[in-house]
C-alpha cells in the first residue's frame, strides 16, 4: 500500500495540533500515512513557554485561552488534560485601566469598547461626562453603508467617539493585539461589532440583545462565559482557562503523545521545491538532507513562510512578506506580598497610549489563577513593546526592567526590588490583521490553490488565539486528507 507522507514545518501550537489531528484521522480512517514535524529551534511550543521557579509558575507567553472558543478545551480533553484545566479566581474577576497614577476599574458590563450597563458606565471616572454621553449616543449613529472593511480606530471613533477610543478602546485592544487601532481591521479583530452594527443598528444594542445581559446579569464577560459553558459541557471555567502546571503542559502532552519518530527539533528546513512530474514536495534541511513528501504545511509565521516560498512562488512569497508583525516582551516579577501596596483585587490593568508609560499592560498572575505563587508572595507579569512601545522594547535588558519597575512603583506602590524577575523578548511575534485582511487572505488562498499539497497554518491567517490555531489545524488536517482521497 502507498504510504502518504506529510511534512509540517513549525512546532508551535499550530503545527503540534495539526500533527495530533492527522495522527487521529490516520487511525480513524485507517490510512497509511507518515507525519513528520520539523522545528528549527531546540524546543517546541513557539510563544507558549512556562518556567517553574521557587514555587512560582511563570508564563513567558500566553497565560490562558478563551473558553468561549471551545477548540482548545476539546484538545485538552482528547489529551487527558481535562483534570488540569483551571478557571480564573471568582473573587478577582475585573480589570483596571490606568488614568494618571490610578488604576480605575473597567465598568461592569463593558466589552472592549462597548458599554453594556448604562448606570455603571455613567459612574466611571475613566471618561469625562461629554465623553460618556457621546459614547451612549452610539445607539443613534446610523449603520455604515457598504460592505468594505475599516480600521478599528475609525469604527470606534465613528460609533463611540474619540475619547472612548483613546481611554478604553485602544488600551483594551492593545492588550490583545499590541497594535495600532488605526491599522487593525475591525472585520478581522472585532467581527462581532460589525455584526451587531448591521443586525441591531447599534453595538450597544447588540451587546445587550446578543448576550442577554438583562436576563442573566453580570455583564458581557459573564454572558460570554455562560455561552461558553453551554457550548463546552462539563466543568465551568470562566471566560479564561489555563492549566495547573502552566500553559506549556499542553505542549509537553502533545509532544509526548505524538510518535517520537515524527517530531524533530533542531531541524531547520532551508529549502522547498515541487516536482510536478512525480507530484512530490522536496524538502531540503539546513544540514543538506533532502526528503520527498506528498503534502507540506507551513505552520510558521508569514515572514518565515515567505522566505521558504521565495524560489517556488514569488507571488505567494510577496503576499506573506507583506504581513506586519509587532515585537513584545514580558517581564515576570516576583514580590513579597507586603512589598506591594495595592490590593491587587483584579486580573490586571491596561495602559492607554496617551498615558505615555513604558508598560502597556500588566497581569496580576497570582490573583488571576490559583497556584501561580507561593503563599505570602505575588507574581506580576508586565508587557512592553507593540506598535506604540518600540522604543521601550529596544532598550537594553536592565534599562527595560527599570522602566517597568518605575511604572509599577507609581501604580502599585512597590518600592522594594523584586525577589527575582525574568525577561522574555518575542521579536516579530504579534501578527497585525490590517484593514483588508479578509481580501488578503482570499488572494493568498487563490494562489495556494495552484499548488497541490501545499498548506498554510498559524496565527497569520484565521485567528490569533490558541483556540483559533487549534481549530484551523483541524480544518487543514481535513483538507490534507481530502487531497489524498482525490488522488
C-alpha positions as CSV (number, residue, x, y, z in Angstrom):
1,X,0.0,0.0,0.0
2,X,1.2,3.5,-0.9
3,X,2.3,5.4,2.3
4,X,1.4,9.1,2.2
5,X,3.9,11.4,3.8
6,X,3.1,14.8,5.3
7,X,5.6,17.3,6.4
8,X,4.8,20.0,9.0
9,X,7.2,22.9,9.2
10,X,6.9,24.6,12.6
11,X,6.5,23.1,16.1
12,X,4.3,25.8,17.7
13,X,0.8,25.0,18.9
14,X,-0.5,25.1,15.3
15,X,2.0,22.6,14.0
16,X,1.6,20.3,17.0
17,X,-2.2,20.4,16.9
18,X,-2.1,19.6,13.1
19,X,0.2,16.6,13.8
20,X,-2.1,15.4,16.5
21,X,-5.2,15.7,14.3
22,X,-3.5,14.0,11.4
23,X,-2.5,11.1,13.6
24,X,-6.1,10.8,14.9
25,X,-7.5,10.8,11.4
26,X,-5.0,8.3,10.3
27,X,-6.1,5.9,13.0
28,X,-9.8,6.6,12.5
29,X,-9.8,6.2,8.7
30,X,-7.1,3.5,8.6
31,X,-4.9,5.5,6.2
32,X,-1.2,4.6,5.7
33,X,0.4,7.9,6.4
34,X,3.6,9.2,7.9
35,X,3.5,12.6,9.7
36,X,6.8,14.4,10.2
37,X,7.1,17.7,12.1
38,X,10.2,19.8,11.8
39,X,11.1,22.5,14.4
40,X,14.2,24.6,13.8
41,X,14.7,25.5,17.5
42,X,15.6,23.3,20.4
43,X,12.1,23.5,21.9
44,X,8.5,23.1,20.9
45,X,5.6,25.4,21.6
46,X,6.5,28.6,19.9
47,X,5.5,31.5,22.2
48,X,3.9,29.1,24.7
49,X,6.7,28.9,27.3
50,X,6.4,28.2,31.1
51,X,9.1,28.4,33.7
52,X,8.7,26.9,37.2
53,X,10.9,28.6,39.8
54,X,10.9,28.5,43.6
55,X,7.2,27.7,43.8
56,X,6.2,30.2,41.1
57,X,4.8,29.4,37.7
58,X,5.9,32.0,35.2
59,X,4.2,32.3,31.8
60,X,6.6,34.0,29.3
61,X,4.0,33.9,26.5
62,X,0.2,33.4,26.7
63,X,-1.1,32.6,30.1
64,X,-4.6,31.4,29.1
65,X,-7.1,30.8,26.3
66,X,-10.7,31.8,25.8
67,X,-13.3,29.2,26.9
68,X,-16.0,30.7,24.6
69,X,-14.0,29.3,21.7
70,X,-14.1,25.6,22.7
71,X,-11.4,24.0,20.4
72,X,-8.5,24.3,22.8
73,X,-10.6,22.8,25.7
74,X,-11.6,20.0,23.4
75,X,-8.0,19.3,22.5
76,X,-7.1,19.2,26.2
77,X,-9.8,16.7,26.8
78,X,-8.6,14.5,24.0
79,X,-5.1,14.6,25.5
80,X,-6.4,13.6,29.0
81,X,-5.7,17.1,30.4
82,X,-9.3,18.0,31.5
83,X,-8.4,17.5,35.1
84,X,-5.6,20.0,34.8
85,X,-7.8,22.8,33.4
86,X,-8.4,25.7,35.8
87,X,-10.5,28.8,35.5
88,X,-9.9,32.3,36.9
89,X,-10.4,33.1,40.5
90,X,-14.0,34.3,41.1
91,X,-13.2,36.9,43.6
92,X,-10.9,38.9,41.3
93,X,-12.9,38.9,38.0
94,X,-12.4,42.5,37.0
95,X,-9.7,44.6,35.2
96,X,-8.4,48.1,35.5
97,X,-7.5,50.9,33.2
98,X,-4.7,53.4,34.1
99,X,-5.7,57.0,34.4
100,X,-3.0,59.3,35.8
101,X,-1.5,57.4,38.7
102,X,-4.7,55.5,39.4
103,X,-6.0,52.1,38.5
104,X,-9.7,52.6,37.6
105,X,-11.9,49.5,37.4
106,X,-13.4,48.9,34.0
107,X,-17.2,49.4,34.3
108,X,-19.2,46.3,34.9
109,X,-20.8,45.0,31.7
110,X,-18.2,46.6,29.5
111,X,-16.9,44.7,26.4
112,X,-13.7,46.0,24.8
113,X,-15.1,49.4,23.6
114,X,-18.8,49.0,24.3
115,X,-20.7,49.7,27.5
116,X,-23.4,47.1,28.4
117,X,-24.7,48.7,31.5
118,X,-25.6,52.4,31.3
119,X,-25.7,53.2,35.1
120,X,-22.3,51.6,35.7
121,X,-20.8,53.3,32.7
122,X,-22.1,56.7,33.7
123,X,-20.4,56.3,37.1
124,X,-16.9,55.6,35.7
125,X,-14.2,58.3,36.0
126,X,-12.4,56.9,33.0
127,X,-14.2,59.3,30.7
128,X,-15.4,62.8,31.0
129,X,-19.2,63.4,31.1
130,X,-19.2,64.7,27.5
131,X,-17.2,61.6,26.5
132,X,-19.7,59.3,28.2
133,X,-22.7,61.0,26.7
134,X,-21.1,60.8,23.2
135,X,-20.5,57.1,23.7
136,X,-24.1,56.4,24.7
137,X,-25.3,58.3,21.6
138,X,-23.9,55.3,19.7
139,X,-27.4,53.9,19.7
140,X,-28.4,56.8,17.3
141,X,-25.4,56.5,15.0
142,X,-26.6,55.2,11.6
143,X,-25.2,51.9,10.2
144,X,-22.2,52.3,7.9
145,X,-23.2,51.7,4.3
146,X,-21.2,49.4,2.2
147,X,-19.5,46.1,3.0
148,X,-16.0,47.4,2.9
149,X,-13.6,47.0,5.8
150,X,-12.5,49.8,8.0
151,X,-10.0,50.3,10.8
152,X,-10.8,49.7,14.5
153,X,-9.9,53.3,15.2
154,X,-12.3,54.6,12.5
155,X,-15.1,52.3,13.7
156,X,-14.8,53.2,17.4
157,X,-14.5,56.9,16.8
158,X,-17.4,56.9,14.4
159,X,-19.7,55.0,16.7
160,X,-18.5,55.9,20.3
161,X,-16.3,59.0,19.9
162,X,-12.6,59.8,20.2
163,X,-12.4,59.8,24.0
164,X,-13.8,56.2,24.2
165,X,-11.1,55.1,21.7
166,X,-8.2,56.8,23.5
167,X,-9.2,56.0,27.0
168,X,-10.6,52.5,26.8
169,X,-10.8,51.0,23.2
170,X,-7.1,51.5,22.3
171,X,-5.7,50.0,25.5
172,X,-8.1,47.1,25.6
173,X,-7.3,46.1,22.0
174,X,-3.7,46.9,22.7
175,X,-3.7,44.3,25.4
176,X,-4.8,41.7,22.8
177,X,-3.1,42.7,19.6
178,X,-0.5,45.2,20.8
179,X,-1.4,47.1,17.6
180,X,-2.4,50.5,16.3
181,X,-6.2,50.7,16.1
182,X,-5.9,52.8,13.0
183,X,-4.2,49.9,11.3
184,X,-6.1,47.0,12.6
185,X,-9.1,45.6,10.6
186,X,-12.4,45.8,12.5
187,X,-13.8,42.9,10.5
188,X,-10.8,40.7,11.4
189,X,-10.4,41.7,15.0
190,X,-13.9,42.8,16.2
191,X,-16.2,40.9,13.9
192,X,-19.0,40.9,16.5
193,X,-19.0,44.7,16.5
194,X,-19.6,44.8,12.7
195,X,-22.3,42.1,13.0
196,X,-24.1,43.9,15.8
197,X,-24.0,47.2,13.9
198,X,-25.6,45.6,10.9
199,X,-28.1,43.4,12.7
200,X,-29.1,45.8,15.5
201,X,-28.2,49.2,14.2
202,X,-26.0,49.7,17.3
203,X,-23.2,47.9,19.0
204,X,-24.7,48.7,22.4
205,X,-28.0,47.1,21.4
206,X,-26.1,44.2,20.0
207,X,-24.2,43.7,23.3
208,X,-27.4,43.6,25.3
209,X,-29.5,41.7,22.8
210,X,-27.0,39.1,21.7
211,X,-25.5,38.3,25.1
212,X,-28.7,38.6,27.1
213,X,-27.2,40.8,29.8
214,X,-30.6,41.9,31.2
215,X,-31.6,38.3,31.6
216,X,-28.6,36.6,33.1
217,X,-27.0,39.6,34.8
218,X,-23.3,40.1,35.4
219,X,-22.3,41.9,32.3
220,X,-20.9,41.0,28.9
221,X,-18.0,39.0,30.2
222,X,-20.2,36.8,32.4
223,X,-22.7,36.4,29.5
224,X,-20.0,35.3,27.1
225,X,-18.8,33.0,29.9
226,X,-22.3,31.5,30.2
227,X,-22.4,30.9,26.4
228,X,-19.0,29.3,26.6
229,X,-20.1,26.9,29.3
230,X,-23.2,26.0,27.3
231,X,-21.1,25.1,24.3
232,X,-18.5,23.2,26.3
233,X,-20.2,20.7,28.5
234,X,-18.7,19.7,31.9
235,X,-16.9,21.9,34.4
236,X,-17.4,25.7,34.4
237,X,-14.1,27.5,33.9
238,X,-14.9,31.2,33.4
239,X,-14.0,33.2,30.4
240,X,-10.3,32.4,30.6
241,X,-8.8,28.9,31.1
242,X,-5.3,27.8,31.9
243,X,-3.5,24.7,33.1
244,X,-2.5,24.0,36.7
245,X,1.2,23.5,35.8
246,X,1.3,26.2,33.2
247,X,0.4,26.5,29.5
248,X,3.4,24.6,28.4
249,X,1.8,21.5,29.9
250,X,-0.3,21.4,26.7
251,X,2.8,21.5,24.5
252,X,4.5,18.8,26.6
253,X,1.5,16.5,26.4
254,X,1.2,16.9,22.7
255,X,4.9,16.1,22.2
256,X,4.6,13.1,24.5
257,X,1.5,11.6,22.8
258,X,2.8,12.0,19.2
259,X,5.0,9.2,17.9
260,X,8.6,10.1,18.9
261,X,10.0,9.5,15.4
262,X,7.6,12.0,14.0
263,X,8.8,15.1,15.9
264,X,12.2,16.6,15.2
265,X,13.7,19.6,16.9
266,X,16.8,21.5,15.8
267,X,15.7,20.5,12.3
268,X,15.6,23.6,10.2
269,X,14.1,23.3,6.7
270,X,16.1,25.6,4.4
271,X,14.6,24.8,1.0
272,X,11.3,23.8,-0.5
273,X,10.6,22.8,-4.1
274,X,7.9,20.9,-6.1
275,X,8.4,18.1,-8.5
276,X,5.4,18.3,-10.8
277,X,6.3,15.2,-12.7
278,X,6.3,13.0,-9.6
279,X,3.8,15.1,-7.7
280,X,6.1,15.3,-4.7
281,X,7.4,18.1,-2.5
282,X,11.1,18.2,-1.8
283,X,12.3,19.5,1.5
284,X,16.0,20.3,2.0
285,X,17.2,20.6,5.6
286,X,19.8,23.1,6.7
287,X,22.2,20.1,7.0
288,X,21.7,19.2,3.4
289,X,19.4,16.2,4.0
290,X,16.6,16.0,1.4
291,X,13.2,14.4,1.7
292,X,10.2,13.9,-0.6
293,X,6.7,14.2,0.8
294,X,3.2,14.2,-0.6
295,X,2.0,17.3,1.3
296,X,3.6,20.1,3.2
297,X,2.1,22.5,5.7
298,X,4.0,25.7,6.7
299,X,2.9,26.2,10.3
300,X,5.3,29.1,10.8
301,X,5.0,32.9,10.8
302,X,4.1,34.5,7.5
303,X,7.6,36.1,7.4
304,X,9.2,32.7,7.7
305,X,6.9,31.2,5.2
306,X,7.7,34.0,2.7
307,X,11.4,33.1,2.9
308,X,10.7,29.4,2.3
309,X,8.5,30.1,-0.7
310,X,10.7,32.7,-2.4
311,X,12.0,30.5,-5.1
312,X,8.8,28.5,-5.5
313,X,6.3,31.3,-5.9
314,X,7.4,34.9,-5.8
315,X,3.7,35.9,-5.9
316,X,2.8,34.0,-2.8
317,X,6.1,34.9,-1.1
318,X,5.4,38.6,-1.6
319,X,1.9,38.3,-0.1
320,X,3.2,36.6,3.0
321,X,6.1,39.1,3.3
322,X,3.6,42.0,3.4
323,X,2.1,40.9,6.7
324,X,3.2,43.2,9.6
325,X,4.3,42.0,13.0
326,X,4.9,43.7,16.3
327,X,7.5,42.8,18.9
328,X,6.7,42.5,22.6
329,X,8.4,41.4,25.8
330,X,7.1,40.0,29.1
331,X,8.7,40.7,32.4
332,X,7.7,38.4,35.2
333,X,8.3,39.9,38.6
334,X,8.1,38.0,41.9
335,X,7.5,40.1,45.1
336,X,6.8,39.5,48.8
337,X,3.1,40.4,49.4
338,X,3.9,43.0,52.0
339,X,6.0,44.9,49.4
340,X,3.0,45.5,47.1
341,X,0.8,48.4,48.4
342,X,-2.1,47.8,46.0
343,X,-4.8,45.4,47.0
344,X,-4.5,43.6,43.6
345,X,-8.2,42.9,43.6
346,X,-8.4,42.1,39.9
347,X,-6.8,40.4,36.9
348,X,-4.5,43.3,36.0
349,X,-4.5,46.5,34.1
350,X,-4.1,48.0,30.6
351,X,-2.5,51.4,29.9
352,X,-3.7,53.9,27.3
353,X,-1.1,55.2,24.9
354,X,-1.9,58.8,25.9
355,X,-0.6,58.0,29.4
356,X,2.9,57.8,28.0
357,X,4.1,54.9,30.1
358,X,6.5,52.1,29.3
359,X,4.2,49.3,30.4
360,X,1.3,48.6,28.0
361,X,-0.4,46.1,30.3
362,X,0.2,44.1,33.5
363,X,-1.4,40.8,34.7
364,X,-1.7,40.1,38.4
365,X,-0.8,36.4,37.7
366,X,-1.1,35.2,41.3
367,X,-4.5,36.8,41.6
368,X,-5.8,35.6,38.2
369,X,-5.1,31.9,38.6
370,X,-4.5,29.7,41.7
371,X,-1.1,28.2,42.3
372,X,1.0,30.8,40.4
373,X,2.9,32.0,43.5
374,X,3.7,30.6,47.0
375,X,1.8,31.8,50.0
376,X,2.9,35.3,51.0
377,X,4.2,36.1,47.5
378,X,2.9,37.9,44.5
379,X,3.6,37.3,40.8
380,X,3.2,40.2,38.3
381,X,3.6,39.9,34.5
382,X,4.2,43.2,32.7
383,X,4.1,43.7,28.9
384,X,6.1,46.2,26.8
385,X,6.5,46.9,23.1
386,X,3.9,46.7,20.4
387,X,3.0,49.4,17.9
388,X,3.4,52.2,20.4
389,X,6.3,50.8,22.5
390,X,9.1,50.2,20.0
391,X,11.5,52.5,21.8
392,X,10.9,50.7,25.1
393,X,11.3,47.2,23.5
394,X,14.7,48.2,22.0
395,X,16.1,49.2,25.4
396,X,18.9,47.0,27.0
397,X,17.5,44.4,29.4
398,X,18.5,46.3,32.5
399,X,17.0,49.6,31.3
400,X,13.8,47.9,30.2
401,X,13.3,46.3,33.6
402,X,14.0,49.6,35.3
403,X,11.4,51.4,33.1
404,X,8.8,48.7,34.1
405,X,9.6,48.9,37.8
406,X,9.2,52.7,37.7
407,X,5.7,52.3,36.4
408,X,4.9,49.7,39.0
409,X,6.2,51.9,41.7
410,X,3.8,54.7,40.8
411,X,0.8,52.5,40.0
412,X,1.1,49.7,42.6
413,X,3.1,51.4,45.4
414,X,6.0,49.0,45.0
415,X,9.2,50.4,46.4
416,X,11.1,47.2,47.1
417,X,13.1,45.3,44.5
418,X,11.5,42.0,43.3
419,X,12.7,38.7,44.7
420,X,13.6,37.9,41.1
421,X,12.5,38.9,37.6
422,X,12.6,37.1,34.3
423,X,12.5,38.9,30.9
424,X,11.5,37.2,27.7
425,X,11.6,39.0,24.3
426,X,9.4,38.0,21.4
427,X,10.6,39.7,18.2
428,X,8.1,39.9,15.4
429,X,5.7,37.7,17.3
430,X,2.3,39.6,17.2
431,X,0.7,39.4,13.8
432,X,-1.3,42.5,12.8
433,X,-4.6,42.0,10.9
434,X,-4.6,45.1,8.8
435,X,-7.6,46.7,7.1
436,X,-8.4,44.4,4.2
437,X,-7.2,41.2,5.9
438,X,-10.0,39.1,4.5
439,X,-9.2,40.3,0.9
440,X,-5.6,39.5,1.5
441,X,-6.4,36.0,2.8
442,X,-8.6,35.4,-0.3
443,X,-5.7,36.3,-2.5
444,X,-3.4,34.0,-0.6
445,X,-5.8,31.1,-0.8
446,X,-6.3,31.7,-4.6
447,X,-2.6,31.5,-5.2
448,X,-2.3,28.5,-2.8
449,X,-4.9,26.7,-4.9
450,X,-2.4,26.5,-7.8
451,X,-0.1,24.2,-5.7
452,X,-1.4,20.8,-4.9
453,X,-0.4,19.6,-1.4
454,X,0.7,23.0,-0.1
455,X,-1.0,24.4,3.1
456,X,-0.6,27.4,5.4
457,X,-1.4,27.4,9.0
458,X,-0.9,29.7,12.0
459,X,-1.9,32.9,13.6
460,X,-1.3,35.0,10.5
461,X,-4.4,33.7,8.7
462,X,-7.7,32.8,10.5
463,X,-7.3,33.9,14.2
464,X,-4.6,34.8,16.6
465,X,-5.6,32.9,19.7
466,X,-4.7,29.4,20.8
467,X,-8.3,28.1,20.2
468,X,-8.3,29.7,16.7
469,X,-5.0,28.0,15.9
470,X,-6.3,24.6,17.1
471,X,-9.5,25.0,15.1
472,X,-7.6,25.9,11.9
473,X,-5.3,22.9,12.5
474,X,-8.4,20.7,12.4
475,X,-9.6,22.3,9.2
476,X,-6.2,22.0,7.4
477,X,-6.0,18.3,8.5
478,X,-9.3,17.6,6.8
479,X,-8.1,19.4,3.6
480,X,-4.9,17.3,3.6
481,X,-6.9,14.1,3.9
482,X,-9.3,15.2,1.2
483,X,-6.3,15.8,-1.1
484,X,-5.2,12.2,-0.6
485,X,-8.8,11.0,-1.3
486,X,-9.0,12.9,-4.5
487,X,-5.8,11.2,-5.9
